[in-house]
Amino acid sequence: MPTHDLLVIGAGLAGQRAALAAAEAGAAVGILSKVHPVRSHSNAAQGGINAALNPEDSWESHAYDTVKGSDYLGDQDAIEIMCREAPNEIIELEHLGVTFHRNEHGRLGTRAFGGASAARTYYVADITGQAILHVLYEQLMKHDEVYRYEEWFTTNLVVDDDGHVAGCVALNIRDGSLELFAGKTVILASGGNGQIYNPTTNALICTGDGIAMAYRIGAPLMDMEMVQYHPTTLAGNGLLITEGARGEGAHLYNAQGERFMEKYAPNKLELASRDVVSRAEQTEINEGRGFPDGTVALDITKVPRKRIHEALREIVNVGRDFAGVDITREPIHIKPGNHYTMGGVKTDVDGRTDIPGLYAAGEVACVSVHGGNRLGANSLLDTLVFGRRSGKHAAEHARNHRMPDLPRSVVDDEERGLREIVRREGGGRRVAEIREELGRTLDEHVAVFRDEDGLLKAGEAVQRLKEEAKDVAIDDKGSVFNQDLLGAIELGFMLDNAECVVVAALERKESRGAQYRTDFPERDDDDWLKHIDLSRDGDRPRVTYSEVTLTQWEPEERKY
């Protein structure tokens, strides 16, 4: 049985940052990832990372923008911590070797991003996430205290008789063997759940595994109704066109040639917050001013060609390869698409959950610094600040606890369940069929605009799919790289996530941030300035509420 002071599940930016912080604090760390770490979804982060580094900017301004962007659902104590600690994170990354863009004076250069009152987004062209991920992985390889389990799929968290998390069960994807990992503490850093939607900007691995595993052992989830639709994705496949394009000066037009953001956000235009821009686009499309393919146009030709090739080179390739468009010469058609979950496993500012010894950081977690709507370029910051804080605090927790003594029967129980899936024959629906229907249902009924009728339909569909998933059949009966089996396990995680999203969206009877209810179109601070928490009660989510932490910014009307 592998044993480590601290187990980190997920090896994207949050997981790697947590592992490094824990190792530097003297902990022996095991980091498990179902893909090679540099294939983590953090790779997909294009635009940049926010920090108030310039002398004319301030962390208070960054924090206020974040609070406003969250539609006042973000916890302001956590937001203050994130924004205060942001500059040091940028400097440390630069010292480690991240090749941030520099301006003509040789200083770190910034670009503008949506919802920000200053240009405070630091970037590496439009591959910022990839650049940071590779540098952190290099640092991980230097640490003997960090043991990497690459291509290990975590199927279950283990809790001891005292209710303390004690490790996990994981499947070695390369040979199909199951192993029990013991740890004094566990940090979930397994990312979001975007694959419950179709299409989505998220990688195929983003199936909400950590959210579901924490939920199944009793950890509350928070803000699950808050699902961000990014304003600029390609219709049909969901591929992301970075917000950096609008930060560099690209415009949005409808089919009538109108720069329609002048109506919806006259001050910020295309750089209003993401929920505002997505609703504006969807309104234009719904009211017949979009193009026949259900899109609007993003005109990047407004940006000088030299600058496009310097700062937006990746989306030049995306436009050419996936839309047949040369973005340096003509507009590209885009629409809002699923991108990010603001909700997740409820944690405090040190990553602690309600389960002793269990921590979470990154998109799997809800601190909550994003509230009802995340500002662009705050996600990478979230992973790094709270990944580091979680790693440091979890290492301290591990120092004060003994290694758990776990029975091998935990693995036997898990193995019987997986064997049962493999042995099923015929009859049931395939994983891909259920996933496709789930994604299409949520994209139709739990998207930019929602109402009670649609949410009830989505809820009924999710319950039916949960029943059908119990008999899902797989074709691959082997043990080596059995992607069929992994898909069946992921499907269970996805359905738990989807159920929680729908239940929370039905419960919140107001419009705030990414949750826009056409049957409750106004924000209601008197009744709904609170978090919706979900805990597992039998086989269904139980709803409770928790207060939003306010420090120095009282809720006010949100205008851009």
C-alpha positions in Angstrom: 0.0 0.0 0.0 1.6 3.3 -1.0 1.6 5.8 1.9 2.2 9.5 1.8 1.7 12.3 4.3 -0.4 14.0 1.7 -2.2 12.8 -1.4 -3.0 15.3 -4.2 -5.6 14.1 -6.6 -5.2 16.0 -9.9 -2.0 17.4 -11.4 -3.1 20.6 -13.1 -2.1 24.0 -11.8 -3.9 23.7 -8.4 -2.6 20.2 -7.8 1.0 21.0 -8.8 1.1 24.2 -6.8 -0.3 22.4 -3.8 2.2 19.6 -4.1 5.1 22.0 -4.3 3.9 24.0 -1.3 3.5 20.8 0.7 6.9 19.5 -0.3 8.5 22.8 0.6 6.8 22.4 4.0 8.5 19.0 4.5 5.6 16.7 3.6 6.0 13.5 1.6 3.6 13.9 -1.3 1.9 11.6 -3.7 0.2 13.3 -6.7 -2.2 11.2 -8.8 -3.4 12.2 -12.2 -5.6 10.3 -14.7 -3.5 11.9 -17.5 0.1 12.9 -17.8 0.3 16.1 -15.7 1.2 18.4 -18.7 -2.0 17.1 -20.4 -4.1 18.5 -17.6 -6.9 20.9 -18.5 -5.0 23.9 -17.2 -3.3 23.7 -20.6 -6.4 25.2 -22.1 -6.2 28.5 -20.2 -5.3 31.0 -22.9 -5.6 34.6 -21.9 -3.6 35.3 -18.8 -3.5 35.7 -15.0 -4.6 38.8 -13.0 -2.6 40.7 -10.5 -2.4 44.3 -9.4 1.4 44.7 -9.9 1.5 48.2 -11.5 2.1 51.1 -9.1 -1.0 52.9 -10.4 -3.1 49.8 -9.7 -4.0 48.3 -6.3 -5.2 45.0 -4.9 -8.2 46.8 -3.5 -9.3 47.8 -7.1 -8.7 44.2 -8.2 -10.8 42.9 -5.3 -13.6 45.3 -6.0 -13.7 44.3 -9.6 -13.9 40.7 -8.5 -16.6 41.3 -6.0 -18.6 43.2 -8.6 -18.0 40.6 -11.2 -19.3 37.9 -8.8 -22.6 39.8 -8.6 -21.8 40.2 -4.9 -22.1 36.4 -4.2 -18.3 36.1 -3.8 -17.0 35.9 -0.2 -15.1 39.1 0.2 -12.6 37.8 2.8 -11.4 35.1 0.3 -11.4 37.6 -2.5 -9.2 40.0 -0.5 -6.7 37.2 0.2 -6.5 36.2 -3.4 -6.0 39.7 -4.7 -3.5 40.7 -2.0 -1.4 37.6 -2.7 -1.6 37.8 -6.5 1.4 40.0 -7.1 3.8 37.7 -5.3 2.5 34.7 -7.3 3.3 36.5 -10.5 6.8 37.4 -9.4 7.5 33.9 -8.1 6.3 32.4 -11.4 8.5 34.7 -13.4 11.5 33.8 -11.2 10.8 30.1 -11.8 10.9 30.7 -15.5 7.5 31.5 -16.9 8.2 33.7 -19.9 5.5 36.3 -19.5 5.2 38.9 -22.2 7.3 42.0 -21.7 6.6 45.5 -23.1 8.9 47.7 -25.1 10.6 48.8 -21.9 11.4 45.2 -20.9 8.9 45.2 -18.1 6.1 42.7 -17.6 3.3 43.7 -20.0 -0.4 43.4 -19.5 -3.6 43.2 -21.5 -7.1 44.3 -20.7 -9.7 41.7 -19.7 -13.4 41.8 -19.1 -14.8 43.4 -15.9 -11.5 44.9 -14.9 -11.0 48.6 -14.2 -7.3 48.3 -15.2 -5.1 46.3 -17.6 -3.8 43.8 -15.0 -3.7 40.5 -17.0 -0.2 39.1 -17.4 0.1 36.6 -20.2 2.3 34.3 -22.4 0.7 35.0 -25.9 -2.5 32.9 -25.7 -0.9 29.8 -24.1 -0.6 31.1 -20.5 -1.9 28.0 -18.8 0.4 25.7 -20.8 3.4 27.9 -20.0 2.8 27.9 -16.3 1.9 24.2 -16.2 5.2 23.2 -17.8 7.3 25.3 -15.5 5.5 23.9 -12.4 6.0 20.4 -13.6 9.7 21.1 -14.0 9.8 22.2 -10.4 7.9 19.1 -9.3 10.5 16.9 -10.9 13.2 18.5 -8.8 11.6 17.4 -5.5 12.3 13.9 -4.2 9.5 14.5 -1.7 6.9 14.4 -4.5 6.1 11.0 -6.0 4.1 11.2 -9.3 1.5 8.6 -10.1 0.7 9.4 -13.7 -2.3 7.8 -15.5 -3.9 6.7 -12.2 -7.6 7.2 -12.1 -9.0 7.9 -8.6 -12.3 6.1 -8.1 -13.2 6.7 -4.5 -12.1 8.5 -1.3 -11.6 6.5 1.9 -12.8 7.7 5.3 -11.8 6.0 8.6 -14.1 5.1 11.5 -13.5 8.6 13.0 -14.8 10.4 9.9 -11.3 11.5 8.9 -10.3 11.2 5.3 -7.6 8.4 5.1 -6.7 8.0 1.4 -8.2 6.9 -1.8 -8.7 3.9 -4.2 -7.2 4.4 -7.6 -7.1 2.4 -10.9 -3.8 2.0 -12.7 -5.0 2.8 -16.2 -2.0 1.0 -17.8 -2.8 -2.4 -16.5 -6.2 -2.2 -14.8 -5.0 -3.0 -11.3 -6.6 -1.3 -8.3 -4.5 0.1 -5.4 -5.3 1.6 -2.0 -3.4 4.8 -1.2 -3.1 5.9 2.4 -2.6 9.5 3.4 -2.9 11.7 6.4 -4.5 14.3 4.3 -6.0 14.5 0.8 -6.2 17.5 -1.5 -8.7 17.4 -4.3 -7.4 19.3 -7.4 -9.2 17.4 -10.1 -10.8 20.3 -12.0 -14.3 21.2 -13.1 -17.3 19.4 -14.6 -17.7 21.0 -18.0 -18.3 17.7 -19.8 -21.8 17.4 -18.3 -22.6 20.0 -21.0 -22.3 19.5 -24.7 -20.6 21.4 -26.3 -18.1 22.7 -23.8 -14.6 24.3 -23.9 -13.5 21.7 -21.3 -11.3 18.8 -22.0 -12.7 15.3 -22.1 -11.2 14.6 -18.6 -13.3 17.4 -16.9 -16.1 15.1 -15.6 -16.5 16.5 -12.1 -14.7 13.5 -10.4 -13.5 15.3 -7.3 -16.8 17.1 -6.8 -18.7 13.9 -6.9 -16.3 11.9 -4.7 -16.4 14.6 -2.0 -20.2 14.8 -2.2 -20.5 11.0 -1.8 -18.6 11.0 1.5 -20.6 13.9 2.9 -18.7 17.1 2.0 -21.1 20.0 1.1 -21.1 21.5 -2.3 -21.7 25.3 -2.8 -22.9 27.6 -5.7 -23.4 24.6 -8.1 -26.0 26.6 -10.1 -23.4 29.1 -11.1 -22.1 27.7 -14.5 -20.3 30.1 -16.7 -20.9 30.4 -20.4 -17.9 31.9 -22.2 -19.0 34.6 -24.8 -16.7 33.4 -27.6 -16.7 29.7 -28.5 -17.0 28.0 -31.9 -20.5 26.7 -32.6 -20.8 22.9 -32.7 -17.5 22.0 -31.1 -17.2 24.5 -28.2 -13.6 25.4 -28.9 -12.5 28.5 -27.0 -11.6 31.8 -28.6 -9.7 33.6 -25.9 -11.0 36.7 -24.2 -7.6 38.1 -25.0 -8.9 38.8 -28.5 -11.4 41.3 -27.1 -8.7 42.5 -24.7 -6.6 43.3 -27.8 -9.4 45.2 -29.4 -11.7 42.8 -31.3 -15.4 43.8 -31.7 -18.6 41.9 -31.6 -21.2 42.4 -34.4 -24.6 41.0 -35.2 -25.8 39.9 -38.6 -27.0 43.5 -39.3 -23.5 44.9 -38.8 -24.3 46.5 -35.4 -21.8 46.6 -32.6 -24.5 45.5 -30.3 -22.5 45.7 -27.0 -23.1 49.5 -27.2 -26.7 48.7 -26.1 -25.9 46.3 -23.2 -22.7 47.7 -21.7 -22.0 51.2 -23.1 -19.0 51.8 -20.9 -17.1 48.5 -21.1 -18.6 47.2 -24.4 -16.9 43.9 -25.3 -15.0 44.0 -22.0 -18.0 43.8 -19.7 -18.1 40.7 -17.5 -18.6 37.3 -19.2 -22.2 36.8 -18.0 -23.2 40.2 -19.4 -21.6 39.6 -22.8 -23.0 36.1 -23.1 -26.5 37.3 -22.3 -26.2 40.1 -24.8 -25.0 37.7 -27.6 -27.7 35.2 -26.8 -30.4 37.9 -26.8 -29.2 39.0 -30.2 -29.4 35.4 -31.5 -32.8 34.7 -29.9 -34.3 37.9 -31.3 -33.3 37.1 -34.8 -30.3 39.4 -35.2 -27.7 36.6 -35.3 -26.5 34.7 -38.3 -28.4 31.7 -39.7 -26.0 29.3 -37.9 -27.1 30.7 -34.5 -24.0 32.9 -34.0 -22.7 36.4 -33.9 -19.4 37.7 -35.4 -16.1 38.4 -33.6 -14.1 40.8 -35.7 -10.4 40.4 -34.8 -9.3 42.3 -37.9 -9.6 45.4 -35.7 -6.3 44.2 -34.2 -3.1 44.9 -36.2 -2.0 41.7 -38.0 1.5 41.8 -36.4 -0.1 42.0 -33.0 -2.4 39.1 -33.7 0.5 36.8 -34.7 2.4 38.0 -31.6 -0.3 37.7 -28.9 -3.1 35.5 -30.4 -1.2 33.0 -32.5 -3.0 30.0 -31.1 -6.5 31.2 -32.1 -5.1 31.9 -35.6 -4.6 28.2 -35.8 -8.0 27.4 -34.2 -9.8 29.6 -36.7 -8.0 28.2 -39.7 -8.2 24.5 -38.6 -11.6 24.3 -37.1 -13.7 27.1 -38.8 -11.8 27.6 -42.1 -11.4 31.3 -41.3 -8.3 33.5 -41.4 -9.0 35.7 -38.4 -6.5 38.2 -39.6 -8.7 38.9 -42.7 -12.3 38.2 -41.8 -14.6 37.9 -38.7 -15.2 34.5 -37.1 -18.6 33.3 -36.0 -19.0 32.6 -32.3 -21.6 31.9 -29.6 -21.8 31.5 -25.8 -20.6 28.1 -24.7 -20.1 26.2 -21.4 -16.8 27.0 -19.9 -16.4 27.0 -16.1 -18.1 26.1 -12.9 -18.0 28.7 -10.1 -19.4 26.1 -7.7 -17.7 23.1 -6.2 -16.6 21.5 -3.0 -17.2 24.1 -0.2 -13.9 25.1 1.4 -12.5 27.8 3.6 -9.6 30.1 2.6 -7.0 27.4 3.5 -8.8 24.8 1.3 -10.3 22.8 4.2 -13.7 21.1 3.7 -16.1 19.9 6.3 -14.5 16.4 6.2 -11.4 16.4 8.5 -8.2 16.0 6.5 -9.9 16.7 3.1 -8.9 19.8 1.2 -9.8 21.1 -2.2 -8.3 23.8 -4.5 -8.9 25.1 -8.0 -12.0 24.6 -10.1 -13.1 21.5 -8.0 -13.4 23.9 -5.0 -15.7 26.8 -4.1 -13.9 29.2 -1.7 -16.0 31.3 -3.0 -13.9 33.9 -4.9 -16.0 33.8 -8.1 -19.5 33.9 -6.7 -22.1 34.2 -9.5 -19.6 35.0 -12.2 -15.8 34.6 -12.6 -13.8 37.4 -14.2 -11.5 36.3 -17.0 -7.9 35.5 -15.9 -8.9 35.0 -12.2 -9.1 31.2 -12.6 -5.3 30.7 -12.9 -4.9 33.0 -10.0 -7.4 31.0 -7.9 -5.5 27.7 -8.7 -2.2 29.1 -7.6 -3.1 31.1 -4.5 -5.4 28.5 -3.0 -3.4 25.6 -4.3 -0.4 27.0 -2.4 -2.5 27.7 0.7 -4.0 24.3 0.7 -0.7 22.5 0.3 0.9 24.5 3.1 -2.0 24.0 5.5 -2.5 20.3 4.6 1.2 19.6 5.3 0.8 21.2 8.7 -2.3 19.1 9.4 -0.4 15.9 8.3 2.4 16.7 10.8 -0.1 16.4 13.7 -1.8 13.2 12.6 -0.7 9.5 12.3 -0.8 7.4 9.2 -4.2 5.6 9.0 -4.4 1.9 9.1 -6.7 0.9 6.2 -8.1 -2.6 5.5 -7.5 -4.1 2.0 -11.3 -4.9 1.9 -11.8 -1.3 0.7 -10.1 -2.3 -2.6 -12.0 -5.6 -2.7 -15.4 -3.8 -2.6 -14.3 -1.4 -5.3 -13.0 -4.2 -7.5 -16.3 -6.1 -7.3 -18.2 -3.0 -8.4 -15.9 -2.5 -11.4 -16.0 -6.2 -12.3 -19.8 -6.0 -12.4 -19.6 -3.1 -14.9 -17.2 -5.0 -17.2 -19.2 -8.3 -17.1 -22.5 -6.6 -18.2 -23.8 -7.9 -21.5 -25.9 -6.3 -24.2 -29.1 -4.5 -23.3 -28.2 -1.2 -21.7 -27.5 2.1 -23.4 -23.9 3.0 -24.1 -22.0 5.6 -22.1 -21.6 7.9 -25.1 -25.4 7.9 -25.7 -26.2 8.9 -22.2 -23.4 11.5 -22.1 -24.7 13.0 -25.4 -28.2 13.3 -24.1 -27.1 14.7 -20.7 -25.0 17.4 -22.4 -27.7 18.3 -24.9 -30.3 18.5 -22.1 -28.2 20.9 -19.9 -27.2 23.0 -22.8 -30.9 23.5 -23.7 -32.4 24.0 -20.3 -29.6 25.1 -17.9 -27.6 27.5 -20.0 -27.5 31.3 -20.4 -31.2 31.6 -19.8 -33.2 29.4 -17.6 -36.8 29.0 -16.3 -38.7 26.7 -14.0 -40.3 24.6 -16.8 -36.9 23.9 -18.5 -35.2 23.2 -15.2 -37.9 20.7 -14.2 -37.5 19.0 -17.6 -33.7 18.8 -17.1 -34.3 17.4 -13.6 -36.6 14.7 -14.9 -34.1 13.8 -17.7 -31.2 13.6 -15.2 -33.1 11.2 -12.9 -34.0 9.0 -15.9 -30.4 8.9 -17.1 -29.2 8.0 -13.6 -31.5 4.9 -13.7 -30.3 4.0 -17.2 -26.7 4.4 -16.1 -27.1 1.6 -13.6 -27.3 -0.8 -16.6 -24.8 0.8 -18.9 -23.0 -1.7 -21.0 -19.3 -1.5 -22.2 -17.7 -3.3 -25.1 -14.1 -3.5 -23.9 -13.6 -6.4 -21.4 -9.9 -6.0 -21.1 -7.7 -4.4 -18.4 -5.1 -2.3 -20.4 -6.2 1.3 -21.0 -9.8 0.4 -20.8 -11.4 3.7 -21.8 -14.8 2.2 -21.8 -14.6 1.4 -18.1 -13.2 4.8 -17.3 -16.1 6.3 -19.2 -18.7 4.4 -17.2 -17.1 5.5 -13.9 -17.0 9.1 -15.1 -20.6 8.9 -16.2 -21.6 8.3 -12.5 -19.6 11.3 -11.4 -21.1 13.4 -14.2 -24.7 12.5 -13.3 -24.2 13.5 -9.6 -22.8 16.8 -10.7 -25.6 17.4 -13.2 -28.3 16.6 -10.5 -26.7 19.2 -8.1 -26.5 21.9 -10.8 -30.2 21.5 -11.7 -31.4 21.3 -8.0 -29.5 24.5 -7.1 -30.7 26.3 -10.2 -34.3 25.5 -9.4 -33.8 26.5 -5.8 -32.3 30.0 -6.6 -35.4 32.0 -7.6 -33.7 35.1 -8.8 -31.2 36.2 -11.5 -27.6 36.8 -10.3 -24.5 36.4 -12.3 -24.5 33.3 -14.5 -27.9 32.3 -13.1 -30.5 34.2 -15.2 -34.0 33.0 -14.6 -36.4 34.5 -17.1 -39.3 33.8 -14.6 -37.3 35.7 -11.9 -35.4 38.3 -13.9 -34.3 40.6 -11.1 -31.6 40.2 -8.5 -33.1 39.8 -5.0 -30.6 40.7 -2.3 -33.3 40.5 0.5 -34.0 36.8 0.0 -31.1 35.4 -2.1 -27.9 37.1 -1.0 -26.8 33.7 0.3 -25.0 30.6 -0.9 -26.9 27.4 -1.7 -25.2 24.4 -0.1 -25.9 20.9 -1.1 -25.2 17.7 0.9 -26.0 14.1 0.0 -29.1 12.8 1.8 -29.6 9.2 0.7 -29.5 9.4 -3.1 -30.6 13.0 -3.4 -29.1 16.5 -2.6 -30.3 18.2 0.5 -30.5 22.0 0.3 -29.2 24.3 3.1 -27.9 27.9 3.0 -24.8 29.8 4.2 -24.1 33.5 4.5 -22.1 35.5 2.0 -19.1 37.1 3.8 -19.1 40.9 3.2 -16.2 43.0 4.3 -16.0 46.5 2.7 -18.2 46.4 -0.3 -22.0 46.5 0.1 -24.1 45.2 -2.9 -25.0 47.8 -5.4 -26.5 47.8 -8.9 -24.1 46.2 -11.3 -23.4 48.2 -14.5 -20.7 48.1 -17.2 
